[in-house]
């Protein structure tokens, strides 16, 4: 693995994203617009927004980054760019880390904007440190990036990449605690929920928003949940590097 190659790949991806205005809008505008719409829906019931907002701050960046990363990677493959990069003297991990770094930076920007909007103009009740909320949101978005890079290795077209959503994303949304507390899930579903990383991302976001105190006062469970999210992210990037193959000899 070479840091120079990794940063070069990341710079190329960022340069490409800079000229793709539709993707930039999807990354930076859509999450905030959805959260703003939700706040407007519950204008007369701000307590409902306070209840749903933290979970959606975890879910929306995860979903958006999964879609953008998987589709963009498949577009690179279908155009032949990925094949040419793989033919160069670089490791597959360099390539995956470069993509992960580029999309991770976009995830950080996306999450920062969304958290600033919620904690500011939208009036989300955040009792814990706001910067920890940003850290958790970024971790959630990077998790979506890692999932997108991983599943892109198994798809041949952009449409196939989107088809992974019902398999990879939807079960995590249903079982993360947004619709029903994870403690109230039937036994087998509770076990499955414990095995899904998005559950820990939502738990961490909810804890930060609901616990009062400074950094030392934030419940240690937040950092344990973040550790799970980070470990799964690293695992997915490693598996993505192992499964990444050239489609042509």
N, C-alpha and C positions, 0 to 999 in steps of 0.2 A: 504494500500500500504506500502511495506517495502523496503527501499533503499538497504538493505542487499540482499534481494531476487532478486531485479532488477539487481544489479551488478553481482550477481552469474549467472543469466541467460545470461547477456551480455558476461561474461567471457567464458561461455560454447560455445556460438555461435562463438565468436572470435577464440577460440581454434579449433573449427570445421573448420572454414574458413581457418585457417592457414595451414591445411593439404589438403585443396581442391585447388590444383594448377590451375585447369581450371577456377574455379570461381574467384580466385585472378587475373588471367590474364584478365578475362572479366571485372573485376572491375577497375584494375589499368593500364592495357596496352591498351585495345581496345579504350577507349575514346581519349587518346592521339594519338593513331595511326590514328584514323579517322580524327582528327583535322590536323595532319601532312599531310595526304593524300589530304585534302581539300586545304591546303596551297600550296602543290605541284601542284595541278590542276590549281590554279590561280597564278602560279609563275610569269607570265607576267602581271598579273593584281592584285597587292597587295591591291589595293583599294577595290576590291570585297571581298577579305578575311577580310579586316577591317570592311566591312559592315555586312558580314555573321557571322564572328567569335564570337562576343558577344552573339548573339542569340543561336548559336550552343553550346557555353559554358554553356548555361542554359538547352538546350534540351537534349544533349547527356548524361550528368549525370542523368537527370530525367528518361530517357528511360532505361538506364542500371540498375539503382537502382530499378526501378519498376520491371523489368524482374527478376533480381537476387533475390530480396526480396520475390516476389510472388512465384517463383519456389522453392526457398529454404524452405519457410514455408510449401508449399504443400508437399515437399519431407519429411519434418519432420513429417507431419501429416500421410502420407502414410506409413512411416516406424514405426509408433506407438509412436515415441518419444514425439510428442505433446500431445498425449493422456495421457502418463505417467506423463508428467509435469503438466497437468491440474488436474490429480488425487492427486497431492501433495497439501499440505496446503499453497497455494499461490493464490493471486488474479489474475484475468485475466489481469488487468491493469499492474500488476508487470511483467507478461509474455510479454505483448505487448511493454512495456517500455524497457524491457531488450533487446528484438529484435531490437527495434528502436534505442537504445543506441549503440548497436554493429554495426548495419549497418550505423548509423550516423557517427561513428568514421571512418568506411571505406569510407563513402561518403566524409568526410573531407580530408582524404588522397588522394582519387581520384581527388577531385576538386583542391586541392593544386598542384598536379602534372600537371593537365591539364592547370591551369592558369599560372604556372611557365613556362611551355613549350610555351604557346601562347605569353606571355609577354616577353619571352626571345628569344630562338632560332627562333621561327616562326615569330617574329617581328610584332605581333598584336599591332596596335596603341591604347594604353590605356592612356587616358588623365586624368582620375581620379585616386584616390589612389588604388594601386594594391591590398592592403589587403582588401579593401571593395569589390573588385571584387571577392576575395576568399570567403568572407562572403556570398555574393549573390550566388555564385556557390554551396557552401555547403548547403545553404537553399534550393536551387533547387533540389539538390540530395536527401536531407532529405524528401522533398515533394514527390519525386518518391518512397522513402522507405515507407512513410505513405500510399500512394496509393496501393503499393504492399501488405502491411500487411492487408489493408482493403479488397481488392478484394479477397485475399486468403481465407477469411471466407466464400465466396460464391462459391468457386470452390472445386471440389472433386479430380481432378487430375492436374498434372502439365500442361497437354495440355489445360485443361479448363482455367487455369490461364493465359496462353498465349493468349487464345481467347478473353480475356478482353481488349487486346490492341486496337482493332478497336473501341471499345466502349469508353474506358477511355482515351487512349493516342492519337490516331490519330486525333480526332476532336480538341484536344488542340494544336497539332502541326500545323494543317491547319489554325487555327484561332488566333494564338498567335502573328501574325505580321511578320512572317518570309517570307511568300510568297507575302503578300499584306498588306500594312499598315492598322492597325485596324481602322483608321479613314475613310478609303476608302471602308470598308466592307458594304454590304447592311444592312439596318436597323435591321432586325431580327438577322442577323449573328453578327452584332456589339454588340447587347444586349447580345447574347450568349457568345461572346468573353469576355465581361466584367464580366461574371459570372464564367469564367474558371480561376483557379489559375495560370496556366502556363503563361497566358498572362501577369500577373503582374511580374512573375519571369523574363520573357524576357525583359519587359520594364525596370526593375531595372538593369539588366545586360547591356542593351544598354545605359542607362543613365550614369552609372558609367564609361563605356568605352569612352563616348563622351564628358563628362563634365570635364572641367579643374578646378583644385583646390585641396586644402587639404581636410581633413575630414569635416571641417566647410563649405567648398565650394561645397560639393556634394549636389545636389538638394534634398530638403526635400521629393520630390516625391519618391526617392529611398527608404527612410525609411518607407514611407507609403506602398509602394509596398511590401517591406519585411515584414511589419506587416500583410498584407493580406496573404502572403505565410505562415507565422508562424501560423496565426490563423487557416487556413485551415488544416495545418499539425496536430495541436493539436486536431482539430475536428475529423479528420480521425482516429487518434489514439484512441480517446474516442469511436467513433463509432465501431472501430475494436474490442475494449474490450467488448462492449455491444453485438456484434454479434458473438463473439468467443464462440463456444460451443463444448463440447465433442461429438464425433460421436458415442461413445459407452456408455451404462449406467454405 
